Amino acid sequence: MAERSALRILVVDDDPAMVRLAAAALTAHGFTDLEHVATGRDALLAAARADVLLLDQNLPDLQGREVLLALRAWPEPPSVIMVTGHGSESFAADALRAGAEDYLVKDASLPAMLPEVVERVRRTRSLREALATAEQELVHVERRAAVGEMTVTLHHEINNPLMAASAELELLLGTPGSLTKGQQESLTTIRGMLERIRDIVNRAGALRRAASADYAPGVKMIDLHAGQQEEPPVRGRALVLLPEEETARVAGSLLRRAGFTVQRVANTGALLPASQGFDVTLILSSERSLPANLPAPGERSYRLLILQDGDGAAARAVGASEILSMPFDPEGLMAALTPPETV
């Protein structure tokens, strides 16, 4: 579970027995990057190194809620799980209102509950980061579309007068007797400049990406050379049938980053016809969206990844290549998409 071992957890508690109990429960479930401090002030100093704080409410110097409120003022605060020895509905509600991701009570259920809560927070963080990336990707897609429209317009509007100017220039250069040596040199220089403009217009017309380069401090310009790079190879077409829009958007973004072209499928009835495409190499579907008449595993030319939003029986019945548990875990999907030779 490499993704769990990469999660940086800061345990903030002055009770050594509680710290040992938390560390044992977490490491047994793959959460191995642990750090411990005993005071609220030390927590604020160490929090920048953490992804998640396991924060006791009663500390020697500060209340856990004070630490939580201080962290919430940070631009990118770590996630906080509040812990208290005396749980109540009012404490839970207050902690969540103050910005905690979750809360735990120090009772007999803590060793079992702690890894589950931390895993839920880890998945929430991963999904939030992946969603932000997907939204950024959507902005880039829209930007590329706008750049494409602009380059077509510029290519048309500039190319026509450019061709006329070049033709007139060649006529002048074709009658050297009427020109002085200086005029001929000037026209030859102008010819070079027009050829350079024509080359720039052609590159702009072929632009497929909106890559940027630094023009001046704080100023960006479109890099026309980047538009000539080859597109990365793709691993085939992936069909996505997920009813939840946010999850579908994140999954699509992850699939594209993994090298797939992505096609959203509208409903269960459309999945089977779409899967007949020769270039379909993967289907990602929720368990409840699966059609009953999918081909048997040996007859399929694609991998079938299923997000388990039921009891898993339907996913097992159709012979899923892999079943991914819910709530949706972006890192789990990326691990499933990793080619076997690179694992």
C-alpha positions as CSV (number, residue, x, y, z in Angstrom):
1,M,0.0,0.0,0.0
2,A,2.5,2.6,-1.2
3,E,-0.1,5.3,-1.2
4,R,-0.9,4.8,2.5
5,S,2.8,4.7,3.5
6,A,3.3,8.1,1.7
7,L,0.6,9.8,3.9
8,R,2.4,12.0,6.5
9,I,0.6,11.8,9.8
10,L,1.3,14.0,12.8
11,V,0.0,12.6,16.2
12,V,-0.6,15.4,18.6
13,D,-1.1,14.0,22.1
14,D,0.7,14.2,25.5
15,D,-0.4,10.7,26.6
16,P,2.4,8.2,25.7
17,A,0.0,5.3,26.0
18,M,-2.3,6.9,23.5
19,V,0.6,7.6,21.1
20,R,1.7,4.0,21.2
21,L,-1.8,2.7,20.6
22,A,-2.3,5.0,17.6
23,A,1.0,4.2,16.1
24,A,0.4,0.4,16.5
25,A,-3.1,0.7,14.9
26,L,-1.9,2.9,12.0
27,T,1.3,1.0,11.1
28,A,-0.6,-2.3,11.1
29,H,-2.7,-0.9,8.3
30,G,0.2,0.5,6.2
31,F,0.3,4.1,7.6
32,T,4.0,4.2,8.5
33,D,5.1,7.8,8.1
34,L,4.3,9.0,11.6
35,E,5.6,11.9,13.7
36,H,4.6,12.8,17.3
37,V,4.5,16.1,19.3
38,A,3.0,16.6,22.7
39,T,1.8,20.3,22.6
40,G,-0.3,22.6,20.5
41,R,2.6,25.0,19.8
42,D,4.8,22.1,18.6
43,A,1.9,21.0,16.5
44,L,1.7,24.3,14.7
45,L,5.5,24.2,14.1
46,A,5.4,20.6,12.7
47,A,2.1,20.8,10.8
48,A,3.7,22.0,7.6
49,R,5.4,18.6,7.3
50,A,2.1,16.7,7.7
51,D,-0.8,15.7,5.5
52,V,-3.1,14.7,8.4
53,L,-3.1,15.7,12.1
54,L,-4.5,13.3,14.7
55,L,-5.2,16.1,17.2
56,D,-6.1,15.6,20.8
57,Q,-8.6,18.2,22.2
58,N,-6.9,18.5,25.6
59,L,-3.3,19.5,25.3
60,P,-1.0,20.9,28.0
61,D,-0.8,24.4,26.5
62,L,-3.7,24.8,24.0
63,Q,-7.1,23.3,23.2
64,G,-7.1,21.2,20.1
65,R,-9.8,23.4,18.7
66,E,-7.5,26.4,19.0
67,V,-4.9,24.6,16.9
68,L,-7.5,23.6,14.4
69,L,-8.7,27.2,13.9
70,A,-5.1,28.4,13.5
71,L,-4.5,25.8,10.9
72,R,-7.7,26.6,9.0
73,A,-6.2,30.1,8.3
74,W,-3.4,28.5,6.3
75,P,-3.6,28.6,2.5
76,E,-3.2,24.8,2.2
77,P,-3.8,23.4,5.7
78,P,-3.4,19.7,6.5
79,S,-6.5,17.6,7.2
80,V,-7.4,17.3,10.9
81,I,-9.0,14.5,12.8
82,M,-10.0,15.6,16.3
83,V,-9.7,13.2,19.2
84,T,-11.4,13.5,22.6
85,G,-11.7,11.5,25.7
86,H,-15.3,12.5,26.3
87,G,-17.2,12.3,23.0
88,S,-20.6,14.0,22.5
89,E,-22.7,15.1,19.6
90,S,-22.0,18.7,20.4
91,F,-18.3,18.2,20.3
92,A,-18.5,16.4,17.0
93,A,-20.7,19.1,15.5
94,D,-18.4,21.8,16.8
95,A,-15.3,20.1,15.5
96,L,-16.8,19.6,12.0
97,R,-18.0,23.2,11.9
98,A,-14.5,24.4,12.8
99,G,-13.1,22.5,9.8
100,A,-12.1,19.1,11.1
101,E,-12.4,16.3,8.5
102,D,-13.6,13.8,11.2
103,Y,-13.4,13.0,14.9
104,L,-12.7,10.1,17.2
105,V,-13.4,9.2,20.8
106,K,-10.8,7.6,23.0
107,D,-12.7,4.4,23.9
108,A,-12.4,0.7,23.1
109,S,-13.4,1.2,19.5
110,L,-10.4,3.5,18.8
111,P,-7.9,0.9,17.5
112,A,-10.4,-0.4,14.9
113,M,-11.9,3.0,14.0
114,L,-8.7,5.0,13.7
115,P,-7.3,3.3,10.5
116,E,-10.7,3.4,8.9
117,V,-11.1,7.2,9.6
118,V,-7.6,8.0,8.4
119,E,-8.1,6.0,5.2
120,R,-11.3,7.8,4.6
121,V,-9.5,11.1,5.0
122,R,-6.7,10.0,2.8
123,R,-9.2,9.2,0.0
124,T,-11.0,12.5,0.5
125,R,-7.7,14.3,0.1
126,S,-6.7,12.3,-3.0
127,L,-10.1,12.9,-4.6
128,R,-10.0,16.6,-3.8
129,E,-6.5,16.9,-5.4
130,A,-7.6,14.9,-8.4
131,L,-10.7,17.0,-8.9
132,A,-8.6,20.2,-8.8
133,T,-6.3,18.7,-11.5
134,A,-9.4,17.7,-13.6
135,E,-10.8,21.2,-13.3
136,Q,-7.4,22.7,-14.4
137,E,-7.3,20.2,-17.3
138,L,-10.8,21.4,-18.3
139,V,-9.5,25.0,-18.4
140,H,-6.6,23.9,-20.5
141,V,-8.9,22.1,-22.9
142,E,-11.0,25.3,-23.3
143,R,-7.9,27.3,-23.7
144,R,-6.6,25.0,-26.5
145,A,-10.0,25.3,-28.3
146,A,-9.8,29.1,-28.1
147,V,-6.2,29.1,-29.3
148,G,-7.2,26.8,-32.2
149,E,-10.0,29.2,-33.3
150,M,-7.7,32.2,-33.0
151,T,-4.9,30.5,-35.0
152,V,-7.4,29.6,-37.8
153,T,-8.6,33.2,-37.9
154,L,-5.1,34.7,-37.9
155,H,-4.0,32.2,-40.6
156,H,-6.8,33.2,-42.8
157,E,-6.6,37.0,-42.2
158,I,-2.8,37.3,-42.5
159,N,-2.1,34.7,-45.2
160,N,-4.2,36.4,-47.9
161,P,-2.6,39.8,-47.7
162,L,0.8,38.1,-47.2
163,M,0.5,36.2,-50.4
164,A,-0.5,39.4,-52.3
165,A,2.5,41.3,-50.8
166,S,4.8,38.5,-51.8
167,A,3.5,38.4,-55.4
168,E,4.0,42.2,-55.8
169,L,7.5,41.9,-54.4
170,E,8.4,39.2,-56.9
171,L,7.1,41.4,-59.7
172,L,9.4,44.2,-58.6
173,L,12.4,41.9,-58.2
174,G,11.6,40.4,-61.7
175,T,12.4,43.8,-63.3
176,P,15.9,44.5,-62.0
177,G,16.7,47.2,-64.6
178,S,14.2,49.6,-63.0
179,L,15.7,49.3,-59.6
180,T,18.9,50.6,-58.1
181,K,21.3,48.3,-56.3
182,G,20.1,49.7,-52.9
183,Q,16.5,49.1,-53.8
184,Q,17.2,45.5,-54.9
185,E,19.0,44.9,-51.5
186,S,16.1,46.4,-49.6
187,L,13.5,44.3,-51.5
188,T,15.6,41.1,-50.9
189,T,15.6,41.9,-47.2
190,I,11.8,42.4,-47.3
191,R,11.4,39.1,-49.1
192,G,13.3,37.4,-46.2
193,M,11.0,39.1,-43.7
194,L,7.9,38.0,-45.6
195,E,9.1,34.4,-45.7
196,R,9.7,34.5,-42.0
197,I,6.1,35.8,-41.4
198,R,4.8,33.1,-43.7
199,D,6.7,30.5,-41.7
200,I,5.2,31.9,-38.4
201,V,1.7,31.9,-39.9
202,N,2.1,28.3,-41.0
203,R,3.3,27.2,-37.6
204,A,0.4,29.1,-35.9
205,G,-2.1,27.4,-38.3
206,A,-0.7,24.0,-37.3
207,L,-0.8,24.7,-33.5
208,R,-2.4,21.9,-31.5
209,R,-1.3,22.9,-28.0
210,A,-1.5,26.0,-25.9
211,A,1.9,25.7,-24.3
212,S,3.4,28.9,-22.9
213,A,6.9,30.3,-22.6
214,D,8.3,33.3,-20.7
215,Y,8.4,36.4,-22.8
216,A,9.3,38.9,-20.0
217,P,9.1,38.8,-16.2
218,G,5.4,38.1,-15.4
219,V,4.5,37.9,-19.1
220,K,3.8,34.7,-21.0
221,M,3.5,34.0,-24.8
222,I,2.3,31.0,-26.8
223,D,5.2,28.8,-27.7
224,L,4.7,28.0,-31.4
225,H,7.4,25.4,-31.4
226,A,5.7,23.4,-28.7
227,G,2.7,23.0,-30.9
228,Q,4.8,20.9,-33.3
229,Q,5.6,18.2,-30.8
230,E,4.1,14.8,-31.4
231,E,1.1,13.9,-29.2
232,P,1.9,11.2,-26.7
233,P,0.9,7.7,-27.7
234,V,-2.4,6.5,-26.4
235,R,-3.4,3.1,-24.9
236,G,-6.7,2.9,-26.8
237,R,-10.1,4.2,-26.0
238,A,-11.6,4.0,-22.5
239,L,-15.4,4.0,-22.0
240,V,-16.6,5.6,-18.8
241,L,-20.0,4.9,-17.4
242,L,-20.2,6.6,-13.9
243,P,-23.5,8.3,-12.9
244,E,-21.8,10.7,-10.4
245,E,-20.5,13.7,-12.4
246,E,-17.6,14.6,-10.1
247,T,-16.3,11.1,-10.0
248,A,-16.6,10.7,-13.8
249,R,-14.8,14.0,-14.4
250,V,-11.9,12.9,-12.1
251,A,-11.7,9.4,-13.6
252,G,-11.7,10.8,-17.1
253,S,-8.8,13.1,-16.2
254,L,-6.8,10.2,-14.7
255,L,-7.4,8.0,-17.7
256,R,-6.2,10.7,-20.1
257,R,-3.1,11.2,-18.0
258,A,-2.5,7.4,-18.2
259,G,-2.6,7.5,-22.0
260,F,-6.2,6.7,-22.9
261,T,-8.6,8.6,-25.0
262,V,-11.9,8.9,-23.1
263,Q,-15.5,8.5,-24.1
264,R,-18.3,9.1,-21.6
265,V,-21.2,6.7,-22.1
266,A,-24.6,8.1,-21.3
267,N,-26.4,5.1,-19.9
268,T,-26.3,1.3,-19.5
269,G,-28.0,0.7,-22.8
270,A,-25.3,2.6,-24.7
271,L,-22.4,0.8,-23.1
272,L,-22.6,-2.5,-25.0
273,P,-22.8,-1.0,-28.5
274,A,-19.9,1.4,-27.7
275,S,-17.8,-1.5,-26.5
276,Q,-17.8,-3.1,-29.9
277,G,-15.3,-0.5,-31.2
278,F,-12.0,-2.1,-32.2
279,D,-9.9,0.5,-30.3
280,V,-11.8,0.0,-26.9
281,T,-9.2,-1.3,-24.5
282,L,-10.8,-0.4,-21.1
283,I,-14.2,0.0,-19.6
284,L,-14.7,1.8,-16.3
285,S,-18.2,1.4,-14.8
286,S,-20.0,1.5,-11.6
287,E,-21.4,-1.8,-10.4
288,R,-25.0,-0.6,-10.5
289,S,-24.5,0.6,-14.2
290,L,-23.4,-2.7,-15.6
291,P,-25.5,-4.3,-18.3
292,A,-26.4,-7.9,-17.7
293,N,-25.3,-9.1,-21.2
294,L,-21.6,-8.3,-21.2
295,P,-19.4,-10.8,-23.0
296,A,-17.6,-13.4,-20.9
297,P,-14.1,-12.5,-19.8
298,G,-12.4,-14.7,-22.4
299,E,-14.5,-13.1,-25.2
300,R,-13.6,-9.5,-24.2
301,S,-10.8,-7.5,-25.9
302,Y,-10.8,-4.9,-23.1
303,R,-10.1,-4.7,-19.4
304,L,-13.2,-4.2,-17.2
305,L,-12.7,-2.0,-14.1
306,I,-15.7,-1.7,-11.8
307,L,-16.3,0.8,-8.9
308,Q,-18.1,-1.3,-6.3
309,D,-21.2,0.7,-5.2
310,G,-23.1,-2.5,-4.4
311,D,-22.3,-5.7,-2.5
312,G,-19.7,-6.7,-5.2
313,A,-21.8,-9.7,-6.4
314,A,-22.6,-8.1,-9.8
315,A,-18.9,-7.2,-10.4
316,R,-17.7,-10.7,-9.6
317,A,-20.5,-12.2,-11.7
318,V,-19.3,-10.5,-14.9
319,G,-15.6,-11.3,-14.2
320,A,-14.3,-7.8,-13.6
321,S,-10.6,-7.4,-14.3
322,E,-10.4,-5.4,-11.1
323,I,-12.9,-4.2,-8.5
324,L,-12.2,-0.8,-6.9
325,S,-13.9,-0.2,-3.6
326,M,-15.9,3.0,-2.9
327,P,-15.6,5.8,-1.9
328,F,-13.6,6.5,-5.1
329,D,-9.8,6.5,-4.6
330,P,-7.9,8.2,-7.4
331,E,-4.6,6.6,-6.4
332,G,-6.2,3.2,-6.4
333,L,-7.4,3.8,-10.0
334,M,-4.0,5.0,-11.1
335,A,-2.4,1.8,-9.6
336,A,-4.9,-0.3,-11.5
337,L,-4.0,1.5,-14.7
338,T,-0.3,1.1,-14.3
339,P,1.0,-1.3,-16.9
340,P,2.2,-4.6,-15.3
341,E,5.8,-4.2,-16.5
342,T,6.2,-0.8,-14.7
343,V,4.7,-1.9,-11.3
